[in-house]
Amino acid sequence: MYSAGDNIGAVVGDIGSVCSKIGFAGEDFPRCVSCSSFADGMVYQYHVDAQWERTDMELRSAVGKAGAVQDWDMVEKIWEHAAVNKSPAAPAIITAVLCTHPCPNLVVQELMFEKFDVPALFMGRDAVLSCFSLGKTTGTAVDVGGHTTVTPVTDGWVDHRAIVTASLGATALHRYCTLLMEATGTTLKPTQAFRTGCKPRHFTPEHTWHPSYREFVQLEVARDIIETSGRVSETAVDDQAPQFTSVPGVPYRLPDGSEVTVGVERFKVPELLFNTDPFTTAAAGTPLAAFAESLTETDTRLVPLQNLVLECIQRCDGDAQQSLASTIVVSGGGSGFDGMPERLRSEVDLLIAAGAPMWRPKVLAAGANERRISAWLGGSILGSLGSFHEMWMSKSEYEEHGARLINKKCP
């Protein structure tokens, strides 16, 4: 057991597939928010800030498919970038994106205890921490991050048998936005493509860019478009319906200075989370069909969000299903759209109306900015509690009992 009084000053880290958040417990926002993609050059030196203008270097993410860490050296660099090693006396809280399986748990302990010399460590499930951020210990956590994961949480415990995932997430929405804009004749050229958009000594011609860098900076433009103008429709988006054929456009200024109008596209992008028909009806050989095929290359599926929620709840024990349906917690970078909680509640309600009429689905969601950091915020709240010291695994316990003790201290 580790105890440092009421003011612990713990460091909370959430390493996501798109971005990483690191800060101190008790604060409302992380001190460091950085991209989880790295430039990996011929000399294999990592550069944490992906905007660093080495455009000829390959960009790789520290976190791969389904939230699994694929490069622990990158994770170490993220913590160094956040200057965590300058606060050796601070214990650390790591979210579950790093500890999905027992083996990564051991790697995290070795990294934190031996490399960064933290006095204590706690590893929490991101779904549980997202529920904690809204003051809940039981609920169905819907995380729309780089991919989508739906996790049942009961009294702070995760039922691993009922976790469901899908490849539709924030990254897929960014790519879909790019395709829709290109279909209207708008090419999303990033700031780095223009000499006036970066420092002169950093400018490099676009034809010299590495494909991974080109995709990254282009998706950043798409991300900004949908975050500033995207909205979830109250009903299914129909191109032929009057309310969508005459939808008012939202002006958006591109990095080259030109202005485009984002019309029905701002509804069609988030609609993909609830309706995957654009993929199933795409003609063979089209960019959209190729995109859908690339998403299904992994073990994940193209399943609407409401179906994932229902599948997750139905996998759980019968006596827990009603309470899980009544507390659906939405979080993740791909969930920050206006109208998202209301639409999800409506869609889930339609699915369960016939099979489980006694269920009363209720969707809980913080503001758009808080949804993007829900897991980190839950860790910040948890780490600020003075009574939480009993949950820590101290370095002395790590040295005495070994790394496997973490599976009992942080189940």
C-alpha positions in Angstrom: 0.0 0.0 0.0 1.2 3.5 -0.9 0.2 6.6 1.1 1.1 10.2 0.5 -1.6 11.9 2.4 -4.6 13.6 0.9 -2.6 15.5 -1.7 -1.1 12.7 -3.8 -0.2 14.7 -6.9 -0.5 11.7 -9.2 0.3 11.8 -12.9 -2.5 10.5 -15.1 -1.7 9.1 -18.5 -4.1 8.0 -21.3 -2.3 6.8 -24.4 -4.8 6.7 -27.2 -4.7 5.5 -30.8 -5.1 9.1 -32.0 -3.8 11.3 -29.3 -2.3 11.0 -25.8 -3.3 12.9 -22.7 -1.0 13.3 -19.7 -1.6 15.5 -16.7 -2.0 15.7 -12.9 -4.8 14.2 -10.8 -7.3 16.8 -9.5 -7.0 19.0 -12.6 -9.8 19.5 -15.2 -7.6 19.2 -18.3 -4.4 17.3 -19.1 -1.2 19.4 -19.2 0.1 17.6 -22.3 -2.0 16.6 -25.3 0.1 15.2 -28.1 -0.3 13.1 -31.2 0.3 9.4 -30.7 1.9 9.2 -34.2 5.7 9.4 -34.6 8.1 10.2 -37.3 10.4 7.2 -37.7 13.5 7.9 -39.8 16.3 5.8 -41.2 18.2 6.2 -38.0 15.2 5.0 -36.0 14.9 8.2 -33.9 11.5 9.0 -32.7 10.0 12.5 -32.8 6.9 12.9 -30.7 5.5 15.9 -32.4 4.2 14.7 -35.7 4.0 18.2 -37.0 7.8 18.3 -36.9 8.6 19.1 -40.6 10.5 15.9 -41.5 8.0 15.1 -44.3 10.2 12.4 -45.7 9.9 10.2 -42.6 7.3 7.6 -42.0 4.6 8.3 -39.4 3.6 5.4 -37.2 1.2 5.2 -34.3 2.3 3.9 -30.9 -1.1 2.2 -30.6 -2.3 -0.2 -33.2 -5.6 -1.9 -34.0 -8.1 -2.4 -31.2 -6.1 -0.2 -28.8 -3.1 -2.6 -28.5 0.3 -0.9 -28.1 2.5 -1.9 -31.0 5.7 0.0 -30.0 6.7 0.5 -26.4 9.6 2.7 -27.2 7.1 5.2 -28.6 5.1 5.0 -25.3 8.3 5.8 -23.4 9.0 8.8 -25.7 5.5 10.1 -25.0 6.1 10.1 -21.3 9.5 11.7 -21.8 7.8 14.3 -24.0 5.3 15.1 -21.2 8.3 15.6 -18.8 6.9 12.9 -16.5 10.5 11.9 -15.7 11.0 15.3 -14.1 8.6 14.4 -11.3 10.0 11.1 -10.0 8.1 11.4 -6.7 4.6 11.3 -8.3 2.7 8.0 -8.6 1.1 7.2 -11.9 -2.3 6.1 -13.2 -2.3 4.4 -16.6 -5.5 3.8 -18.5 -6.5 0.4 -19.9 -5.4 1.2 -23.4 -2.0 0.0 -22.2 -3.2 -2.9 -20.1 -5.7 -4.9 -22.2 -3.9 -8.1 -21.5 -1.6 -9.4 -18.7 1.6 -9.2 -20.8 1.3 -5.5 -21.5 0.6 -5.0 -17.8 4.0 -6.4 -17.0 5.7 -4.1 -19.6 4.0 -1.0 -18.2 5.2 -1.9 -14.7 8.7 -2.4 -15.8 8.6 0.9 -17.8 7.1 3.0 -14.9 8.9 1.5 -11.9 12.4 0.9 -13.5 12.6 3.6 -16.2 10.6 6.5 -14.6 11.1 5.4 -10.9 7.5 6.1 -9.9 6.8 5.3 -6.2 3.4 3.7 -7.0 1.2 2.7 -9.9 -2.4 2.0 -10.7 -3.8 0.7 -13.9 -7.4 1.4 -14.6 -9.7 0.3 -17.4 -10.6 3.2 -19.7 -14.3 2.2 -19.7 -14.4 2.3 -15.9 -12.7 5.6 -15.7 -15.1 7.1 -18.4 -18.0 6.1 -16.2 -16.2 7.6 -13.1 -15.9 10.9 -15.0 -19.7 11.2 -14.9 -20.1 9.9 -11.4 -21.2 6.4 -12.4 -19.9 3.0 -11.4 -22.3 1.0 -13.5 -23.0 1.5 -17.2 -22.3 0.7 -20.8 -19.3 2.7 -21.9 -19.3 3.6 -25.6 -15.8 4.8 -26.6 -15.7 6.2 -30.2 -11.9 6.7 -30.5 -9.7 5.5 -33.3 -12.0 2.5 -33.4 -15.2 1.9 -31.4 -15.4 -0.2 -28.3 -18.5 -0.9 -26.2 -17.8 -2.2 -22.7 -20.1 -3.2 -19.9 -19.1 -1.9 -16.4 -20.8 -3.2 -13.3 -19.9 -1.7 -9.9 -16.5 -0.7 -11.3 -15.8 -4.1 -12.9 -15.6 -5.0 -16.6 -17.2 -8.1 -18.0 -14.6 -9.0 -20.6 -16.9 -11.5 -22.3 -19.3 -8.8 -23.4 -16.9 -6.3 -24.9 -17.6 -5.6 -28.6 -15.5 -3.6 -31.0 -15.8 -2.2 -34.6 -13.5 -0.5 -37.0 -15.8 2.5 -37.4 -14.4 5.2 -35.3 -12.9 8.7 -35.5 -10.2 7.8 -38.0 -12.8 6.3 -40.3 -14.9 9.4 -40.1 -12.0 11.6 -41.0 -11.3 9.4 -44.1 -15.0 9.4 -45.0 -15.1 13.2 -44.8 -12.1 13.4 -47.2 -13.9 11.2 -49.7 -17.1 13.2 -49.5 -15.3 16.5 -50.0 -13.4 15.1 -52.9 -16.7 14.0 -54.5 -17.8 17.6 -54.4 -14.5 18.7 -56.2 -12.7 19.9 -53.1 -9.2 18.6 -52.4 -8.1 18.9 -48.8 -4.6 20.3 -49.1 -3.0 20.8 -45.7 -1.2 23.9 -44.5 2.2 22.1 -44.9 1.6 22.1 -48.7 2.0 25.8 -48.9 5.2 27.8 -48.4 3.3 30.4 -46.3 1.9 27.7 -44.1 5.1 26.8 -42.3 8.5 28.1 -41.6 10.6 28.6 -44.8 13.4 26.4 -43.6 10.8 23.6 -43.0 9.0 23.8 -46.3 9.4 20.8 -48.6 7.7 20.1 -51.9 4.6 18.0 -51.7 6.0 15.4 -54.1 8.7 14.5 -51.6 6.3 13.7 -48.7 6.1 10.2 -47.3 2.6 8.7 -48.0 2.0 8.3 -44.3 2.8 11.9 -43.7 0.5 13.0 -46.5 -2.4 11.0 -45.1 -1.8 12.3 -41.6 -1.8 16.0 -42.4 -4.8 15.6 -44.8 -6.8 13.8 -42.2 -6.0 16.6 -39.8 -7.9 19.0 -42.1 -10.8 16.6 -42.4 -10.9 16.3 -38.6 -11.1 20.0 -38.2 -13.9 20.3 -40.7 -16.1 17.7 -39.0 -15.3 19.0 -35.5 -16.2 22.5 -36.4 -19.3 21.8 -38.6 -20.4 18.2 -38.0 -23.7 17.4 -36.4 -25.7 14.3 -35.9 -29.2 14.4 -37.4 -32.2 13.6 -35.3 -33.3 11.1 -38.0 -31.6 9.1 -40.7 -29.9 11.1 -43.4 -31.7 10.8 -46.7 -30.2 12.7 -49.7 -33.7 12.8 -51.3 -35.5 14.2 -48.3 -36.4 17.9 -48.5 -34.7 18.7 -45.2 -31.4 17.5 -46.5 -31.6 18.7 -50.1 -32.0 22.2 -48.8 -29.8 22.0 -45.7 -28.0 25.3 -45.1 -24.3 25.1 -45.6 -21.6 26.1 -43.2 -18.6 28.1 -44.6 -15.1 26.7 -43.9 -11.8 28.3 -44.8 -9.3 25.8 -46.2 -5.6 26.1 -45.5 -5.0 27.7 -48.9 -7.3 30.5 -48.0 -10.2 29.5 -50.2 -13.6 29.1 -48.7 -15.9 26.1 -49.2 -19.4 25.4 -48.1 -20.0 22.2 -46.1 -23.5 21.2 -46.8 -25.2 17.9 -46.2 -21.7 16.4 -45.7 -21.6 17.7 -42.2 -24.5 15.4 -41.4 -23.5 12.4 -43.6 -20.1 12.0 -41.9 -21.3 11.3 -38.3 -24.3 9.4 -39.8 -21.9 6.7 -40.8 -21.7 5.6 -37.1 -25.5 4.8 -37.2 -25.9 3.7 -40.8 -23.3 1.7 -42.7 -25.4 1.5 -45.9 -22.9 3.8 -47.9 -20.4 1.0 -47.6 -22.7 -1.9 -48.5 -24.1 0.0 -51.5 -20.8 1.4 -52.8 -20.1 0.3 -56.4 -17.1 -2.0 -56.8 -13.9 -0.2 -57.8 -14.9 3.2 -56.3 -12.8 4.9 -53.6 -15.6 4.3 -51.1 -15.7 0.6 -51.8 -11.9 0.4 -51.4 -12.2 2.3 -48.1 -14.8 -0.2 -46.8 -12.6 -3.1 -47.8 -9.6 -1.6 -46.0 -11.7 -1.3 -42.8 -12.8 -5.0 -43.0 -9.2 -6.3 -43.5 -8.9 -6.5 -39.7 -10.9 -8.7 -37.3 -13.3 -5.9 -36.5 -16.6 -5.3 -38.3 -18.7 -2.6 -39.9 -21.6 -2.5 -37.4 -23.8 0.5 -36.5 -23.2 1.9 -33.1 -26.7 1.1 -31.8 -26.3 -2.5 -32.7 -22.9 -2.7 -30.9 -24.6 -1.3 -27.8 -27.4 -3.8 -27.9 -25.1 -6.7 -28.6 -22.9 -5.7 -25.6 -25.8 -5.5 -23.2 -27.3 -8.8 -24.4 -24.1 -10.6 -23.8 -24.3 -9.7 -20.1 -26.2 -11.6 -17.4 -29.9 -11.0 -17.5 -30.2 -9.3 -14.1 -27.6 -6.7 -15.1 -29.0 -5.8 -18.5 -31.6 -3.3 -17.5 -29.2 -1.2 -15.4 -26.6 -1.3 -18.2 -29.3 -0.1 -20.7 -30.3 2.7 -18.4 -26.8 4.2 -18.2 -25.0 4.4 -21.6 -21.9 6.6 -21.3 -20.6 8.1 -24.5 -17.0 9.2 -24.8 -14.1 9.4 -27.3 -12.8 11.9 -29.9 -15.4 10.7 -32.5 -18.4 11.3 -30.2 -18.1 15.1 -29.8 -21.0 16.0 -32.2 -24.1 17.9 -31.3 -27.1 15.6 -31.2 -25.0 12.5 -30.6 -26.4 11.4 -27.3 -30.0 12.0 -28.3 -29.7 10.1 -31.6 -28.0 7.1 -29.9 -30.8 7.0 -27.3 -33.4 7.1 -30.1 -31.7 4.3 -32.1 -31.2 2.0 -29.1 -34.8 2.6 -28.0 -36.0 1.5 -31.5 -34.0 -1.7 -31.3 -35.1 -2.8 -27.8 -38.8 -1.7 -28.1 -39.9 -5.1 -29.3 -37.5 -7.4 -27.4 -37.2 -5.6 -24.1 -40.0 -3.1 -23.6 -39.2 -2.7 -19.9 -35.8 -1.2 -20.6 -35.5 2.5 -20.4 -32.3 3.5 -22.3 -30.6 6.7 -21.1 -27.5 8.1 -22.7 -25.1 10.2 -20.6 -22.5 12.4 -22.1 -20.4 15.3 -21.0 -19.7 18.3 -23.2 -17.9 17.8 -26.5 -14.4 18.7 -25.1 -14.9 16.5 -22.0 -15.9 13.5 -24.0 -12.6 13.5 -25.8 -10.8 13.2 -22.4 -13.3 11.1 -20.5 -10.9 8.3 -19.5 -8.2 10.8 -18.4 -10.8 12.9 -16.5 -12.0 9.8 -14.6 -8.4 9.0 -13.7 -7.9 12.6 -12.6 -10.9 12.3 -10.3 -9.9 8.9 -8.9 -6.3 9.9 -8.3 -7.4 13.0 -6.3 -9.2 11.0 -3.7 -7.3 10.6 -0.5 -9.1 7.3 0.2 -7.7 5.9 -3.1 -4.2 5.2 -1.6 -5.2 1.7 -0.7 -5.5 0.8 -4.4 -2.0 1.8 -5.3 0.7 -0.8 -6.1 3.8 0.6 -4.5 7.3 0.1 -5.8 8.3 -1.9 -2.7 5.4 -4.3 -3.4 6.6 -4.6 -7.0 10.1 -5.5 -5.8 8.8 -7.9 -3.1 6.0 -9.7 -4.9 6.8 -9.2 -8.5 4.9 -7.8 -11.4 1.9 -10.2 -11.3 0.6 -8.6 -8.2 -0.9 -5.8 -10.4 -3.5 -8.3 -11.6 -4.9 -8.5 -8.1 -4.4 -4.8 -7.2 -5.8 -3.5 -10.5 -8.2 -6.2 -11.8 
